[in-house]
């Protein structure tokens, strides 16, 4: 059976499964719509949390980043995994004990202020829409390649599916749909990795294959040799500065702990103990993908070089004249992916051979070899907003990996279903958070407190519908590749919501004025920095050079500075304003201590 037919069958079957679950688990009350009725089993919730948290950035983009950044890409692994542990241990059980539906509701009640609640909603909307833009871009990429439709058409299909089960099912429908999506995405990610690990290292375990051998040479040594021979830095050598690695990692960690769509998952279980158990299970489910990703990235990079330059595969000299092949040399997988506009070959020297190398190398000996071989520049690149950029788009590496490795069509079709599942699972969770922020936190909590449950439920569904439309537009015109866009969302969460939630749990003295000004200062600083340094993509203006970064910190890591600003402003304003009321201080103690503990009994 041909690839297109198989893809339609497998993706179509997964869609039918999601829609069937949404119909079966549709929400009938606001509690079912917001927190799935609060009765989800911890293991089921752990699986749903893993699917919600492992977005298109984890499935599609993270291994692509690792493929091209090598050691430097580990910041995403460390940041996202460490952040989940921080969320599970530091925040989730206490927020679950507080017992509210949403993060803005917690902030509004803890800081005894409707203004604080509104500011939290504003932060949440900025974070969630930035995050969802990356998911919808992932949907568009998968559809455009595997279903051979325009990215716009793919986005519309994805929007329609999310609209159906998010608007109809609410959190209840999303939870059980995400369980199915987790199963699809984890099989889709690991099965190709097993095949490729067997091909390259002779072991079915990718984690072991990464440290295995190709012949008598270790795989990583062989990969280092290949990339350095082509003028790139060694794969196992980081290209980022120490301060930027630290800031990106910490921003991703704190941002994870401040993500509203992940936090709300801990409100769907019956008890605080269940929140802790489901967090543990989620970490197990997440680890399956995250321990596989480094091997996927490294093997994809090796296979890319081996298929576009046959000298790599045969062990020959890439600069030798006999290595050139006259005529059409593009592999079939590249011809298919060129249709998406995410990879392009330009034969600059007319030799019919693809030269994929670092044409900006400052190594004189390497440049002399290039000149002697008659190479005229890196020929493998992509078209971004009409301009040729000499690179392969990060976001195609995982999706194209089975094709590059020549795996069976059913494996290629499976990874298409997995990519869509990863993007849609997170997109649905984000859209529901946006919906609940508008219907529950703004309408019910601030502007129309006496509306009925039926009216609130309808408002939530209407808000979700509008959020889907905005998400589709952002997916069509995102401010970067998937993982980069998601990193921006984590930075915004790190700078705005995380400090406020943390202080709300562990500081009895923090008052409403400190929380409000802290959130606003962190959000405004971080958002301004990201827009300024990404203005070429967002606003079509001239690019600001990376050398102008504050202390050498990239836009992906600047959320750490925003977080520090938030903390400083919050404490300064707190000292200058009225103290936190006694009953709120007692509330904080009650949240922190388990029932029956001495600290709780004293109050």
N, C-alpha and C positions, 0 to 999 in steps of 0.2 A: 504494500500500500504506500502511495506517495506521501511525502512529508506534509503537504498542505491538508490533505484529507485526514491524516492522523491527528494533526493539530486541531482541526475543527472538531473531531470526535472527542478528543481528550478534554480540550478546553470547554466544549459544549456540555459534556457530561458533568464537569465540575460546576459549571454555571447552574445546571439543573439541580444539582445537589444543594447549592447555596440557596436557591430560590425555594426549593421544597422545605428546607429547614426554616427559612424566614416565615413561610406560610404557617408551618406547624407551631412555631414559637412566637407568633405575633403578640405584641404587647396590648393588654387591655386596660391597664392602670398606669398612672404616672410612675409608681414605684417600679413596675416592670419595665417601663420605658427608660427610666434613668439608671436603675441599678439591678435590673433583671429579677426584681422581687426580693433580692437579698438572700436567696436560698440556694445558690449555686454550690455544688460540691467542690471542695478545695482542689482536687486533682483536675477536674474539668476547668475550674477557674485558672489553674496554673497553666494549662494548655492554651486556653483562650488568651491569657495574659502574654504568653510567649509569642503567639501569633500577632497580637496587638502591638507588641513592642518591637518584634523583628519585622521591620518595615521593608519597603523596596530598597532603602539604603543598606540594610543588612543583607538582603538576598541578592540584589542586582549590583550595587555600587561598591560595597565594602571590599570584596575580593578584587574588584577592578582597581580600587585605590592601592591595595596591597600589591597588585601585579606591577604597577608602575612606580609606586613610592618605595616598595620593598620594606625595609625595616621601619621607615618613617610612617608607613601605613598602620603600624601597630598602635598608634595613638587612638584609633577608632575602636580597636578591640579592647584596649585597656580602659578607655573612657566609658564606653557603653556597658561593658560587663561590670566594672567597678561601680558605676552609677546605679545599676540595678541592685547590687548588694547594699549600697548606701540607702536606697529607697526602701528596700525590704526591711532593713534593720532599724534605720533611724527615723523613718517617717510613717510608713504604712500602718503599723499596728496602732499608733496613737491617733492617726486620722480616722481609722476604722472605729476606734473606741468613741470618738467624738460623735459619730453616727449621722453625719449629714450627707446629702446626695452629691455635692459638688465642692470643689476647692474654693471658689468665690464665697460659697455659703459658709465654709469654715472660717475664712478670713473675715467676712462681715460680722459673724458672731463673736469670734475671738477678739477682734479689735473694736467691738461694739460700735460699728459705724457702717451706715449704708454707703457712704463715700468710699470707704475701703473696699467694700464689695464691688462697687462699680469699677474702681481702678483695677481690681483683680480681674474682672471680666474683660476690660480693655487689654490687659497683658495677655490673658488667655487667648483672645481672638487673634492678636498679632502672632503669638507663638503657634497656634493651631493652623492658621492659614499659611504661614511660612512652611510649616511641616507638611501640610497636605499638598502643597505645590510639588514637592519632591515625589510624593506617592503618585500623583496623577501623571507626572512626567514618566515615571516608571511604567504605568499602564500604557501610555502612548507609545513608548519604545517597543514594548512586547507586542502590542497589536500591529504596529507598523511593519515589523519584521515577519512575525510568524503567521499572521492572518492576511498579510500582504494588502493592507489598507493604509490610507493616509493617517498620520498621527492624529489629526482632528477627528476622523471617524472613529479611531480607536478610543480616544478620550470620551466621545459621546456614548459609545457602548459601555465603557467602564462606569461613566456617570449614571447611566440608566440602571445598571445592576446595583450599584451602591445605593442609589435612590430607593430602589425597591425594598431591599432588606433593611436599610437603616431607618427609613421613614415608616415602613410598616411594622417591623419587628422591634425597633428601639434597642435598648441594651440587651433585652432578653433574646431577641432574634440574632443580634450581632454576636453575643457570647457563644451560642451553639454553632453559628456559622463559622466563627473563628476557630473552633475546635476542628471542624472539617478542613478549614484552610491551613491550619497548622500541619495536619497529616499530609495534605497535598504538597505544601512547600518544603517540608523536611525530606520527603521522599524525592522530590524533584531536585533538591540540592545535593543530597548525599549519593544517589545512584550514579549520576555522571562522575562525581568525584571518585567513587570506587572504581569505575571503569578506567578512568584516566590514570589513577594511581597504579592499577595493574599494568597498564601500558608502559608507564615510565619507570616505575620502581619495583614492579613485580609483587606488590602487596595490596590486598583489598582495603587496607586501612590508610586513608589519606594522611592521617596524623603521623603514621610511621613512614609513609612514602616520602614525606617532606624531608626526613632525615635519612632516607635510603640512598642507594647507589644507582648510577647509570654506568654499567660495566664496572670498572675498577675505581671510578671517581664518584665521590658523593654528589648527590643531586644538586645541592646548593653551591658546591664548588664549580660544577659544570655550568650552572646558571650564571654565577658570578663571572666566569670566564667568557661566556657568550656576550653578556651585556657590556663588560669592560672592553672586549675586542671591538665593539661597535661604538665606543666613545661615551657610553653611559657610566654613571657611577656604579660601584659594586652593589648588587642587590641587597646584601646584608649590611650595607653602610647607610646610615640615615642621612638625609639631605636637609632636614629641618634643624634649626637652632635649638639648643636645650630649653631656652625660655619658652619658645613657641610650642615645643612638645609638651612641656609642663602645663602651659595654659590651655592648650586644646584638650588635653586629657582631663584636666580638672573641670573645664567648662562642660565637657560631655558628661562627666560624672555628676556634677551638681545639677546640670540641665536635666538629666534623666530623673533625678530625685524630685525635680519640680515640674515634671510633665503631667498636666491634668488628666490626659486620656489614659495614662498608666495608673495614676493614683486612684482614679474612680473605680478601677477594677477591684480594688480591695474593699469596696463597699458592697460588692455583689455576693459576698459570703455571709453566713449567718452570724459568726462570732469572731472576736479578736484573734483567738487561737487559730481559727480557720484561715484568717488573713496571713498569719505567719507560715502556716503549712502550705498554702497555695503559693506563697512567695518562694518557698523552697522548691516546690515542684516546677515552678516556672523557670527557675535557674537551671534545673536539670534539663528541661526541654530546650532552653536557649543554648546551653553548652554544646549540644549535639551539632548545631550549625556553627557556633563560634570557634570550636576547636577544629572544624573542617576548613574554615575560610582561608587560613594562611596557606594551606596546601593547594587549595583551588586557585588562589591568586598566583602563587609561584609557578604552578604547572601551566596555567593559562599563558603566562608570560613566555615560558620556554617554548610552548607549542606555537605561539604566535611567531617567534623568530624562526622556528624550524620549518614552518609552512611558507613563509614569505621569502626566506633565504635558504635554499636547499643545501648550502654549504654547512649550515649549522647542523642539519640532520645527518649529513654524511661525514661530518668531522673534517671537511676540507677547508682550504684557505678562502675566506670570503672575499679577499682582495685579488685573488688570482684571476687572470683573464679567462681561463677555462671554466671558472665557476659561473660565468655569465651564460644565460640561456637565451638564444635568439627567439623572438616571437612572444606569444601570449604566456605569461608566467603567473598570472593571478590565480590563486586557488579558487575552487568553486564557492567555498564559504564566503570569500571576500566579495565575489560578484553579487551574491545575494544580499549581503549587508550594505553594499554601496548604495542600494536603492533607498535605504533609510536616511542617507546623508550623514551618517555617524562615522563613516570611514571612507577614505578616498585615496586612490593612487594616481600620482602624476609622474609620468616618465620624463624626468627632466633632462636626462642625457641620451635618450633615445636608444638605449641598449636592450630594451625589452626585459629588463631585470629590475626587481624591486630593491631599492636601497633604503633600508630602514635603519637609521643610525642617528647619532647626536651631532647634527651639523653646527651646533654652537659650542662644540668641545674646544677647550683651551689647551689641549694636549698637542704640542707641536709635532711629536713623532706620529701620533694618530692622524693629524691633519695632512702630514706629508704622504702617508699611505693612501688617504682619500684622494688627494690630488693626482698621485701617480696612477691610481686605478680609474681616473676619469669620472669620478662621481661629482654631481653638480648640486647636491643638496638632498635632504631627507625627502623621500618621495611618498611616504605613507602618512596620510593626514586626514582631516575632516573639514567640512565646511560649517562654520559657525556664523550665523547672521550674515551670510553672503561673503565672508572672508575666509581664505584658506588658512588653516591652523595646522602646523606640522605635528600632529599627534593622532593617536587612536582614541576615540571617546572612551573614558573609563567605564561608562555604563553598559558597554556591549560585551565586556570580557566574560562575565559569567554566562550570559545568554548565548554567546557565540562559542563558548568553550567546547561543548559537545560536537559542534560542527567542525571546529578547528581540529579536534582530535579524531574526526571521522567515525563518530559513534553511530549506532543504529537510529533510524528515524523516530522510533517510539521514545527514545531517550530525549531527543531534541524536542519532541512535542510535549513531553512531560515537563521539561524545564520551562517551557512557555506557560503552562498551567501554573507552575510554582511561582513564577515571577508575578503573574497576575494576582494570585492568591495573596502573596506577601504585600503587594501594593494595596489591594482592596481591603484587606483585613485592618490595616492601620488607618487607611482613609476613612473607613466606616466609624472606627472609634473616635477619630478626630472630629468628624462631622457631628457625631452625637454630642460630644463635649461642647462644640460651638452651639448646637441646638439647645442644650440644657442651660448654657450660660444665658442665652437670650430669653427662653421661655420661663425657666425656673428662677434664675438669679435676678434678671432685670424685670420681667413682667410680674411674676408672682411675688418676688422678694422686694421690689422697690416701687414699681409704678401702678400695679393693679393687684393689690394683696388679696382682694376678695373674689378673684375669679374662681370658677369651679374647676374641679379636676379635669372634667371633659374639655373645657375651654383651654386649659393649660396644655393638655395632651395634644390638642389640635394645633396650638401655637408652636409647640415643639416640633411637630411634623412639618409645618410650614417653614419654620426656621431652618430645619434640616434640608428642605428642598432648595431654599435660596443658597444655603451654604454649598450644596453640591454644584450649583451653577458657577459660583465664584471659584470654587476649587478647580473646576474644569478650565476656566480661563487662566488661572495661575499655572496649571499644568501645561497649558499650551505655550505660555511665555514665562518660564521659570528663571530665577536669577542665578542659575548655575547647574552643575550636574547633580544627580540625586543626593549623594552623601554630603555634598557641600551645602546644598539647600537645607538638608536636615540638620547639619552642624550649626547653621545660623539659628534655626529654631531652638536648638539646645542652648545656644549662647543666650538667647533672649530669656529662656526659662531660668537659666543660671543667674542672670542679672536681676530678674524681677520677682518671680514667685518663690524660688527656693529660699532666699534669705528670710522672706516674710513668713513662710511656713515654718522654717526652722526656729526662728525667734518666737513664733506663736506657740510652739510646743515647749521650748526649753528656757524661755525668758519670761518670768512672771511680771517684770517691770515694763516691758516694751508696750508702748501705748499706740493709740490709733494714728496720731499725727506722725510719729516716727515711721510707722508701717507705710502710710500713704506716700509720704515724701521719699522714703527709701525705694519703694516700688517704682515710682515715676522717674526718679533720677537714674536708677539702674537701667530701666527700659529705654529712656530717651538717649542716654549716652551710647548704649550698645547698638541701638537701631541706627543712630546717626553715623556711627563709625562704620557699620556694615554698608549703609547706603553710600557713604563717601568713597569708600575703597572699592565698591562694586558699581559705581555710577556709570561705568562704561557699558555694563550689561543692563542695569536697571533703567538708566536715563539716556543712554546713547551718547554720553559725554566722553571726553578724553580720559583715558585710564590714568589713575594716580599710581606712580611706581611703588613697588613693594618696599623699596628702601625708605619710604616715608612712614611705614608702620610705626606706631608708638611702641618704643622699647623692643622693636622687632617682633611684635605680636600680630599675627594674622587676624583677619576678620572672623575666622572660625574659632579663635581662642580668646577674643576680646571680652567675651562674657565674664571672664574671671575678674577683669578690672571693673566691669559694671557691677559685679557682685560685691567687690570691696567698697565701691562707691555707695551701693545700697546700704551696706552695714554701717559705714561711717555716717552717712546722712541720717539714717534711722536713729542712731544713738545720740548724735548731736541734737536733732530735733526733739527727741525724747527728753533730754536734759533741760530743754528750754520751754517745755509745755507741761500741762497738768499730768500728774501721775496716773498710772493705770488703776482703775477702781479695784477695791478689795475683792468683790465678788468675781471679777475676771481672773484675779490672781489665784483664787481658790479653784476656779474652773481649770486653770492651767495645771495645777497640782493634781486635780482629779484625772485629767487626761494622761499625765505622766505616770502615775502610780497605779498598779493593778488593784482591783477591788480586794479589800481585806488586808492590804499592806499597811504598815504603821503610818506612813506619810499620808495615806488616803484616809485612815481612820481618824487622824488628828483633826480632820476638817469635815 
